[in-house]
């Protein structure tokens, strides 16, 4: 709306219009974007529509405004009727709606159908974001689940350009089950892609309870991690598979075959996805597959990583080997900024996320 102003020096009257500046990127609100209706035909009814059907349609059109707290205050029968309306109408829920219904109805059975609605409809959700412009936190915050109601399979590949210190927040995801970081082959994006080296993996291991649900970790990239990262990933409590690809010199050492032989079982499968897929099939909870960057599954499955990298190895955690005291070993030679911190233990040193972010921002 225009505002009328008077210039007292000249006596002129003018009108001022203020327009808000659009600073957000379209992909930042990816979890609340409406999705087109599915292919299921709408049920035909005779006569005027009931008030209940009109309310269901209004809820479906404004699903991004629906919260878990508001849905839990409603009677359970009404929530189930809302879900039946979405399923019968063939609507495709956005991620916000999928997560809202999942957190509200998880572990409950339909009062009339006596079936588990999450066996098929809520079992899997796929989120591809080919152009993830913006901070990494904008994409991680919607997929956080402190109670691990659902698990997340995250892939970061070419097209993503996050800062290195932003990658530290990945270790704080309670429900992250599989993490794949694949550096782009060519192009200018290779310079802006975050470099996941041994230092970053080491900072992950120094956090309190890093990756509590991570079962499989994949890091592909030249000049990324080396065989020394095998010590640090032992701090991840439930990690089973560690798949790496890079330079032959980074993963070809005498210490690699001698010292780590009792801790890791080294494999070289024909299909790089086989060990990670085998681990992920054990997951019984609903899960989300999220791609940050352009991922062509056909191209990645058809082309072996050894054609793009000098070597590709898969390390499976030896369950019979005792787990060493990784935190105590790493803390013997901490960075200068860490060794001066007050109140830290002499034998075991853990950092919080604030300290690590400050350390990376200074460098």
TORKOLKOL-776873 format. One record per residue (C-alpha): residue in one letter; residue number from 1; x, y, z. Coordinates in nm, 2 decimals, always signed. Each point is the difference from the previous one (the first is absolute). Last residue first. Layout:
REM TORKOLKOL-776873
 residuo num      u      v      w
       A NUM      X      Y      Z
...
//
This chain:
REM TORKOLKOL-776873
 residuo num      u      v      w
       X 363  +4.08  -2.14  +0.98
       X 362  -0.19  +0.20  +0.26
       X 361  -0.33  -0.14  -0.13
       X 360  +0.12  -0.36  +0.05
       X 359  +0.09  +0.06  +0.37
       X 358  -0.33  +0.18  +0.07
       X 357  -0.20  -0.28  -0.15
       X 356  +0.19  -0.25  +0.21
       X 355  -0.06  +0.19  +0.32
       X 354  -0.37  +0.04  -0.07
       X 353  -0.05  -0.37  -0.09
       X 352  +0.12  -0.12  +0.33
       X 351  +0.34  -0.15  +0.05
       X 350  +0.10  -0.32  +0.18
       X 349  +0.33  -0.07  +0.17
       X 348  +0.09  -0.32  +0.19
       X 347  +0.32  -0.06  +0.18
       X 346  +0.09  +0.34  +0.14
       X 345  -0.37  +0.11  +0.05
       X 344  -0.10  +0.34  -0.11
       X 343  -0.09  +0.27  +0.25
       X 342  +0.16  +0.29  -0.18
       X 341  +0.08  +0.00  -0.37
       X 340  +0.36  +0.06  -0.08
       X 339  +0.05  -0.34  -0.17
       X 338  -0.29  +0.07  -0.24
       X 337  +0.13  +0.32  -0.15
       X 336  +0.35  -0.16  -0.04
       X 335  -0.15  -0.30  -0.19
       X 334  -0.02  -0.33  +0.19
       X 333  +0.29  -0.24  +0.02
       X 332  -0.08  -0.25  +0.27
       X 331  -0.38  +0.05  -0.06
       X 330  +0.00  -0.25  -0.30
       X 329  +0.10  -0.29  +0.22
       X 328  -0.24  +0.06  +0.28
       X 327  -0.29  +0.04  -0.25
       X 326  +0.09  -0.31  -0.19
       X 325  +0.01  -0.24  +0.29
       X 324  +0.02  -0.31  -0.21
       X 323  -0.30  -0.21  -0.11
       X 322  +0.08  -0.37  +0.06
       X 321  +0.00  -0.21  -0.32
       X 320  -0.29  -0.25  -0.04
       X 319  -0.23  +0.24  -0.18
       X 318  +0.26  +0.08  -0.27
       X 317  -0.13  +0.31  -0.16
       X 316  -0.03  -0.03  -0.38
       X 315  +0.24  +0.20  -0.21
       X 314  -0.08  +0.07  -0.37
       X 313  +0.27  +0.10  -0.24
       X 312  +0.01  +0.21  -0.32
       X 311  +0.33  +0.09  -0.17
       X 310  +0.13  +0.24  -0.26
       X 309  -0.32  +0.19  -0.03
       X 308  -0.23  +0.07  -0.30
       X 307  +0.01  -0.35  -0.16
       X 306  +0.04  -0.16  +0.34
       X 305  -0.33  +0.16  +0.10
       X 304  -0.18  -0.26  -0.23
       X 303  -0.23  +0.15  -0.25
       X 302  -0.34  -0.17  -0.05
       X 301  -0.12  +0.07  +0.36
       X 300  +0.11  +0.36  +0.00
       X 299  -0.14  +0.07  -0.35
       X 298  -0.33  -0.17  +0.08
       X 297  -0.03  +0.18  +0.33
       X 296  +0.04  +0.34  -0.15
       X 295  +0.06  +0.22  +0.30
       X 294  -0.03  +0.38  -0.04
       X 293  +0.06  +0.16  +0.34
       X 292  -0.13  -0.05  +0.35
       X 291  -0.18  -0.33  -0.03
       X 290  -0.23  -0.11  +0.29
       X 289  -0.13  -0.35  +0.05
       X 288  -0.24  -0.01  +0.30
       X 287  -0.06  -0.29  +0.22
       X 286  -0.28  -0.18  +0.18
       X 285  +0.13  -0.25  +0.26
       X 284  +0.11  -0.36  -0.08
       X 283  +0.35  +0.06  -0.11
       X 282  +0.19  -0.32  -0.08
       X 281  -0.03  +0.08  -0.37
       X 280  +0.23  +0.30  +0.06
       X 279  +0.29  -0.23  +0.09
       X 278  -0.03  -0.20  -0.32
       X 277  -0.03  +0.32  -0.21
       X 276  +0.32  +0.13  +0.15
       X 275  +0.19  -0.32  -0.07
       X 274  -0.14  -0.03  -0.36
       X 273  +0.02  +0.36  -0.11
       X 272  +0.37  -0.03  -0.12
       X 271  -0.10  -0.29  -0.24
       X 270  +0.30  -0.21  -0.08
       X 269  +0.09  -0.03  +0.37
       X 268  +0.35  +0.08  +0.13
       X 267  +0.01  -0.11  +0.36
       X 266  +0.22  +0.08  +0.30
       X 265  -0.11  -0.13  +0.34
       X 264  +0.07  +0.26  +0.26
       X 263  +0.13  -0.01  +0.36
       X 262  +0.24  -0.30  -0.01
       X 261  +0.15  +0.10  -0.33
       X 260  +0.04  +0.36  +0.10
       X 259  +0.36  -0.02  +0.12
       X 258  +0.14  -0.22  -0.27
       X 257  -0.18  +0.07  -0.33
       X 256  -0.04  +0.38  +0.04
       X 255  +0.33  +0.03  +0.18
       X 254  +0.17  -0.11  -0.32
       X 253  -0.16  +0.28  -0.19
       X 252  -0.22  +0.02  -0.31
       X 251  -0.31  +0.21  +0.07
       X 250  +0.13  +0.35  -0.05
       X 249  +0.26  -0.11  -0.26
       X 248  -0.28  -0.15  -0.21
       X 247  -0.19  +0.32  -0.02
       X 246  -0.37  +0.01  +0.07
       X 245  -0.30  -0.22  +0.08
       X 244  -0.13  -0.09  +0.34
       X 243  -0.28  -0.23  +0.14
       X 242  -0.02  -0.04  +0.38
       X 241  -0.26  -0.26  +0.11
       X 240  -0.11  -0.09  +0.35
       X 239  -0.03  +0.32  +0.20
       X 238  -0.20  -0.05  +0.32
       X 237  +0.20  +0.21  +0.25
       X 236  +0.19  +0.25  -0.22
       X 235  +0.33  +0.03  +0.19
       X 234  +0.15  -0.26  -0.23
       X 233  -0.03  +0.25  -0.28
       X 232  +0.31  +0.18  +0.14
       X 231  +0.25  -0.29  -0.02
       X 230  -0.11  -0.09  -0.36
       X 229  +0.06  +0.37  -0.09
       X 228  +0.38  -0.08  -0.01
       X 227  -0.06  -0.20  -0.32
       X 226  -0.06  +0.33  -0.19
       X 225  -0.29  +0.23  -0.04
       X 224  -0.04  +0.26  -0.27
       X 223  +0.28  +0.09  -0.25
       X 222  -0.20  -0.17  -0.28
       X 221  -0.36  -0.06  +0.09
       X 220  -0.26  -0.26  +0.10
       X 219  -0.11  -0.03  +0.37
       X 218  -0.26  -0.26  +0.09
       X 217  -0.12  -0.07  +0.35
       X 216  -0.24  -0.28  +0.11
       X 215  -0.17  -0.06  +0.33
       X 214  -0.04  +0.35  +0.14
       X 213  -0.25  +0.00  +0.29
       X 212  +0.20  +0.17  +0.28
       X 211  +0.19  +0.21  -0.25
       X 210  +0.24  +0.17  +0.25
       X 209  -0.10  -0.06  +0.37
       X 208  +0.19  +0.30  +0.14
       X 207  +0.23  +0.15  -0.27
       X 206  +0.36  -0.11  -0.03
       X 205  -0.08  -0.25  -0.28
       X 204  -0.14  +0.26  -0.22
       X 203  +0.30  +0.22  +0.04
       X 202  +0.22  -0.30  -0.11
       X 201  -0.22  -0.04  -0.31
       X 200  +0.06  +0.36  -0.08
       X 199  +0.37  -0.03  +0.05
       X 198  +0.02  -0.31  -0.21
       X 197  -0.14  +0.17  -0.30
       X 196  -0.35  +0.08  -0.13
       X 195  +0.05  +0.28  -0.24
       X 194  -0.32  +0.20  -0.05
       X 193  -0.08  +0.06  -0.37
       X 192  +0.09  +0.35  -0.11
       X 191  +0.30  -0.10  -0.22
       X 190  -0.18  -0.31  -0.15
       X 189  -0.29  +0.22  -0.09
       X 188  +0.20  +0.16  -0.28
       X 187  -0.02  -0.32  -0.20
       X 186  +0.12  -0.35  +0.02
       X 185  -0.06  -0.32  +0.20
       X 184  -0.21  +0.13  +0.28
       X 183  +0.09  -0.12  +0.35
       X 182  -0.23  -0.27  +0.15
       X 181  -0.11  +0.03  +0.36
       X 180  -0.23  -0.29  +0.10
       X 179  -0.15  -0.02  +0.35
       X 178  -0.22  -0.29  +0.12
       X 177  -0.20  -0.02  +0.32
       X 176  -0.04  +0.36  +0.11
       X 175  -0.27  +0.00  +0.28
       X 174  +0.18  +0.19  +0.28
       X 173  +0.15  +0.26  -0.23
       X 172  +0.28  +0.16  +0.20
       X 171  +0.28  -0.14  -0.22
       X 170  -0.14  +0.18  -0.30
       X 169  +0.05  +0.33  +0.17
       X 168  +0.37  -0.01  -0.07
       X 167  -0.06  +0.03  -0.37
       X 166  -0.07  +0.37  +0.04
       X 165  +0.36  +0.05  +0.10
       X 164  +0.11  -0.10  -0.35
       X 163  -0.23  +0.24  -0.18
       X 162  -0.27  -0.13  -0.22
       X 161  +0.00  -0.01  -0.38
       X 160  -0.23  -0.28  -0.12
       X 159  -0.05  -0.05  -0.37
       X 158  +0.21  -0.31  -0.01
       X 157  -0.08  -0.24  +0.28
       X 156  -0.14  -0.01  +0.36
       X 155  -0.20  -0.32  +0.07
       X 154  -0.21  -0.04  +0.32
       X 153  -0.18  -0.31  +0.11
       X 152  -0.22  +0.11  +0.29
       X 151  -0.17  -0.20  +0.27
       X 150  -0.35  +0.05  +0.14
       X 149  -0.14  +0.04  +0.35
       X 148  +0.36  +0.05  +0.12
       X 147  -0.12  +0.17  +0.32
       X 146  +0.20  +0.31  -0.08
       X 145  -0.12  +0.01  -0.36
       X 144  +0.18  +0.24  -0.22
       X 143  -0.11  +0.00  -0.37
       X 142  -0.14  +0.35  +0.01
       X 141  +0.32  +0.15  +0.15
       X 140  +0.24  -0.16  -0.24
       X 139  -0.09  +0.19  -0.32
       X 138  +0.00  +0.35  +0.14
       X 137  +0.31  -0.10  +0.21
       X 136  +0.20  -0.06  -0.32
       X 135  +0.00  +0.37  -0.07
       X 134  -0.14  +0.11  -0.34
       X 133  -0.02  -0.13  -0.35
       X 132  -0.09  -0.36  -0.03
       X 131  -0.05  -0.03  -0.38
       X 130  -0.10  -0.36  -0.07
       X 129  -0.21  -0.06  +0.30
       X 128  -0.14  -0.35  +0.00
       X 127  -0.22  -0.11  +0.29
       X 126  -0.13  -0.36  +0.02
       X 125  -0.23  -0.13  +0.26
       X 124  -0.03  -0.37  +0.11
       X 123  -0.21  -0.21  +0.23
       X 122  -0.29  +0.25  +0.04
       X 121  -0.23  -0.13  -0.27
       X 120  +0.11  -0.36  +0.01
       X 119  +0.04  -0.14  +0.36
       X 118  -0.07  +0.34  +0.15
       X 117  -0.38  -0.05  -0.01
       X 116  +0.02  -0.31  +0.23
       X 115  -0.32  -0.18  -0.03
       X 114  -0.31  -0.04  +0.22
       X 113  -0.23  +0.14  -0.27
       X 112  -0.24  +0.17  +0.24
       X 111  +0.20  +0.13  +0.29
       X 110  +0.32  +0.04  -0.21
       X 109  +0.29  -0.11  +0.20
       X 108  +0.24  +0.21  +0.20
       X 107  +0.38  -0.02  +0.03
       X 106  +0.06  +0.33  -0.19
       X 105  -0.33  +0.20  -0.04
       X 104  +0.11  +0.34  +0.12
       X 103  +0.37  +0.00  -0.09
       X 102  -0.08  -0.15  -0.34
       X 101  -0.28  +0.23  -0.08
       X 100  +0.22  +0.30  +0.06
       X  99  +0.30  -0.14  -0.18
       X  98  -0.20  -0.07  -0.32
       X  97  -0.17  +0.34  +0.02
       X  96  +0.33  +0.18  +0.03
       X  95  +0.15  -0.22  -0.27
       X  94  -0.27  +0.08  -0.25
       X  93  -0.29  -0.24  -0.03
       X  92  -0.11  -0.13  -0.33
       X  91  -0.38  -0.01  -0.02
       X  90  -0.17  -0.31  -0.14
       X  89  -0.34  +0.11  +0.11
       X  88  -0.05  -0.33  +0.19
       X  87  +0.34  +0.03  +0.18
       X  86  -0.04  +0.37  +0.10
       X  85  -0.36  -0.06  +0.12
       X  84  +0.10  -0.30  +0.19
       X  83  +0.27  +0.21  +0.18
       X  82  -0.26  +0.26  +0.10
       X  81  -0.24  -0.28  +0.12
       X  80  +0.28  -0.14  +0.21
       X  79  +0.06  +0.35  +0.15
       X  78  -0.37  +0.03  +0.07
       X  77  -0.01  -0.34  +0.18
       X  76  +0.30  +0.10  +0.21
       X  75  -0.18  +0.31  +0.13
       X  74  +0.20  +0.32  -0.07
       X  73  +0.25  +0.13  +0.25
       X  72  +0.27  -0.22  -0.16
       X  71  -0.05  +0.17  -0.34
       X  70  +0.06  +0.34  +0.15
       X  69  +0.32  -0.11  +0.17
       X  68  +0.13  -0.16  -0.32
       X  67  -0.05  +0.31  -0.20
       X  66  -0.21  +0.08  -0.30
       X  65  +0.07  +0.32  -0.19
       X  64  +0.18  -0.17  -0.28
       X  63  -0.31  -0.22  -0.05
       X  62  -0.21  +0.29  -0.12
       X  61  -0.16  -0.15  -0.31
       X  60  -0.04  -0.33  +0.17
       X  59  -0.15  +0.15  +0.31
       X  58  -0.26  +0.19  -0.21
       X  57  -0.09  -0.32  -0.19
       X  56  -0.05  -0.18  +0.33
       X  55  -0.22  +0.28  +0.13
       X  54  -0.22  -0.01  -0.31
       X  53  -0.03  -0.38  +0.04
       X  52  -0.11  +0.04  +0.36
       X  51  -0.25  +0.28  -0.09
       X  50  -0.18  -0.25  -0.23
       X  49  +0.00  +0.05  -0.38
       X  48  -0.33  +0.07  -0.17
       X  47  -0.18  -0.27  -0.18
       X  46  +0.13  -0.32  -0.14
       X  45  +0.36  -0.10  +0.05
       X  44  +0.28  -0.09  -0.24
       X  43  +0.33  -0.11  +0.14
       X  42  +0.29  +0.19  -0.15
       X  41  +0.21  -0.20  -0.25
       X  40  +0.34  -0.11  +0.13
       X  39  +0.28  +0.15  -0.22
       X  38  +0.16  +0.20  +0.28
       X  37  -0.06  +0.36  +0.10
       X  36  +0.28  +0.25  -0.05
       X  35  +0.24  +0.07  +0.28
       X  34  +0.00  +0.30  +0.22
       X  33  +0.34  +0.13  +0.12
       X  32  +0.04  -0.03  +0.37
       X  31  +0.32  -0.22  +0.02
       X  30  +0.17  +0.19  -0.28
       X  29  -0.01  +0.33  +0.18
       X  28  +0.37  +0.08  -0.08
       X  27  -0.04  -0.12  -0.36
       X  26  -0.16  +0.32  -0.12
       X  25  +0.28  +0.21  +0.13
       X  24  -0.07  +0.26  +0.26
       X  23  +0.10  +0.37  -0.03
       X  22  -0.32  +0.14  -0.15
       X  21  +0.02  +0.37  +0.10
       X  20  -0.33  +0.14  +0.13
       X  19  -0.14  +0.29  -0.21
       X  18  -0.05  +0.34  +0.15
       X  17  -0.20  +0.27  -0.19
       X  16  +0.05  +0.37  +0.07
       X  15  -0.22  +0.28  -0.12
       X  14  +0.11  +0.35  -0.05
       X  13  -0.11  +0.35  +0.10
       X  12  +0.23  +0.29  -0.07
       X  11  +0.03  +0.30  +0.23
       X  10  +0.37  +0.04  -0.08
       X   9  +0.16  -0.01  +0.34
       X   8  -0.30  -0.15  +0.19
       X   7  -0.01  -0.31  -0.23
       X   6  -0.34  -0.15  +0.06
       X   5  -0.06  -0.38  +0.00
       X   4  -0.30  -0.22  -0.10
       X   3  +0.04  -0.37  +0.04
       X   2  -0.09  -0.24  -0.28
       X   1  -0.13  -0.35  +0.10
//
